């Protein structure tokens, strides 16, 4: 029970810490910032889908942490 609660909080903590890094990498991917010359900007539908990557990452981290905490509370009989 306690392990699931602590695990859920650790997942949320690490995921929230890494969220800015994910957002930076998505931004770098949009402008094709590979360090070379002649980078191509991603536009249109591809850019919209790539923009949503950060949102989906944050939603996945939150749902995983909440799911682990819910399992721990259910095992304790509090839910």
N, C-alpha and C positions, 0 to 999 in steps of 0.2 A: 504494500500500500504506500508506505512512505517513499519507497524507491521510485514508484511511478510518479508520485507528486514531484519529487526532486528532479526526476528525469524530464518531466514536462516543463518545469521552469528552466532547466538547463537548455533544452531545445529552443525555447523562446529567447533566452538570453543570447545564445550563440547565433541564432538566426537573425535576431535584431542587430547584433553587432556586425554581421556580414552583409546586411541589406545595402548599405552604401557602396560596398565593393561590387555587389551585383549590379546596382544602378550605374556605377561608373563603367563597368564592362559592357553593359547594354548600350550606353551612350557611345563608347568607343567603337562598338560594332556597327552602330548606325552610320557613322562617318567613315567606316572602314579604315580605322586608324591603325594600320599595320606597320607603320614606320617607314614604308616605302613611298615612292612618288606615284602620282596618278591614282590616288584613292577615289573610289566611286561612292557617292552618297546613296543610301537606300531611301527610297521614297515610296509613296502610295500605300497599298495594302500591306506590303512587307514591313514598312516602317511602323504601321499601326500594330501589327502582330508583335513585332519586336519590342515596341513600347510597353506592351502588356506583360512582358516577361517579369519585370520587377513586381508588378501587382500579384501575379500568380505565385511568385516565390514567397512573398509576404503572406499570402493566404495559406499556402502550404505549410509554412512554419507555424502560423497561428493555429491552424486546424490540427496539426500533429501535436503540438504542446497541449492544447485543450483536450484532445482525445486521450493522451496519456494521463492527464490529471483526472479526467472523468473516470477512466478505468480504475485508478487508485481510489477515488472516492467511492466508487461502486463496490470495490472489494472491502472497503471499510464499513459499508452499510449506511453511508451518509447520503447516498443518492439512489 
